[in-house]
């Protein structure tokens, strides 16, 4: 069943009120390309968003525990 315009509008309003976007640029010729990140996230059973957030959180924990 297709999403109605009202549902799209409600989703957009909710997302704007509850989330902040952080754009990330990836070089095509880098190991950290979009395709590689998508493949790693899929292999880990995560969305790209969750994979990146988990990586950031783990790095932060390592750095704060090292102090």
Buried (B, 14 or more C-beta within 10 A) or exposed (E): EEEEEEEEEEEEEEEEEEEEEEEEEEEEEEEEEBEEBEEBBEEEEBEBEEBBEEBEEEEEEEEEEEE
